[in-house]
């Protein structure tokens, strides 16, 4: 490979990394999901490590239609959820699967190494009440590529 060609390959690789493209695939968008923010605020006392004493908190109602999914994603902060109705099927980063019935709850840890997808495999809408605890200014969720074990 010529020096010029090698430089082009390196430059293209760096651009892909900067753009957030990974070799494992592209993000998987959600379908049939609606999200209503019920309340949000900022805590000056903070409970998120590394947040310099400030934490953003959001309480949401998320509805997933029958056959819908959240798409693969992760959160920069912890998420605590209660299933209000329907049955939520979650596939986790290691491709293990968990079902949560109405009245059940779960916690999703923070970080890119905790990617997951929520699916409604039932015939009625899944309704979740979710509290997100995030570092200041972070998105409620971040798209992620589908893990190789879920293909």
N, C-alpha and C positions, 0 to 999 in steps of 0.2 A: 504494500500500500504506500502510495506516495505521501510525502510530508503534508502537502496541501489537502489531500483526501482525508488523512488522519485528523488534521485540524478541523475540517468540516464535521467529521463524525463526533469529535469531542464537543464542538460548539453546539451541534444539534442535541446531543445528550444532555448538556447543561441546560439548554432551553427547555427541554421536556421536563427535567427535574424542577426547574423554576415554575413551570406551568402546572405542576402537580400531577403530571401523567406518570403512571407507574407501569412497570412491565407486567404486573399481575392483572391488568384489565382496567376498564373504565367504570365509572360509578353506575349504580343501578337506581334509576329514579323510582320514587314511590308512585303508586296508583290508587285512586279511590280513597284518599286521605284528606280530611279537613281538620283544621287546627284553629281553635279559638282561645285567645289569651284571656283568661278570667281576671287575672291580677298580676302585676309585676312591681318590683321595687328593688331598691339597693340598700344593702345592709352595710353601714360603716364599720361594724365590728368584724365582719368577714368570718367565714368558716372554710373558705377554700384555700388550701395551702398555696403560697406563692402569690396571693392576690393583693398583697400590700394592705391588708385590713379591710378590703372592700369586696363584697360579693353581690352579684346580680341574682335575684330570685324571680322565677316566673311560675305561675300556676296556670295550667292549660287543660282544656278538654279536647282530646283528640279522638276523632271518629274514623274508623276504617270500615269501608263498605265490604259486603261479602265479596270474596275474591280479590280484595285489595291488599296492598302491602306498603310498608314504609320505605322500601328500598334499603339497601345496605348503607349503614351510617354509624357514626360514633358521636360521643359528646365530650366536650372539653371539661365538663364538670359532672358531678353525680346527678342522677335522675331517680326519683322515687315515684312509682306508679301504682295505682289501684285500678283494677278492672271493674268498671261500673256495670257493664252488660256485655254479653257475647263471650266468646272464648278466644283469647289471643295465643297464637303459636309463634314463639320466638326461636330463631336459629341464631346461635352464638358464634363467636369467632372460631371456635374449634369444631363447628358444625354439629354440636350437640343441640338438641331441641327441647324446649320447655313449653308446656301449656299452662296458662293461667286462666282460671275460671272466674265468674263474677264473685266479687268479694275478696278475691286473692290480690296479692301485691308482689312487687319485685323491685329490686334496686339494680340500676345499670351503672357500673363504675365508669369513671372518666378515662379517656385516653384512646389513642388510635389502636392500641392493642386489644380493645374491647368492641370491635365492630359487631354489628348484629342487624337482624331484620325482623320486623314484626309482620305477621300475616294473619289475615282473617280467612280461615278455611271453612267457616260455618256459613249459615244461611241468614243470620241476622247481623246488624252492625255491631262492631266491637267499639265500646266507648270507654276511654281511659281518662282518669283524672291524674295529671302528672305535675309534679313539682320538680323544677330544674334549679340546681344550685351551681352557678357558673362564675368563673373569673370575670371581671368587668369587661364589657364590650364583646364577649364571645357570642357566636351564633348558638341557637338552641340545638342544632345538630349539624353535622358535616357529612356530606356524601362520601362513600367509600367504595372501593372495588369489591366485587363478589369474591370471597375466598375460593381457592382452587377446589376445596373439598365440597362445595355446594354446586358444582357445575354438572 
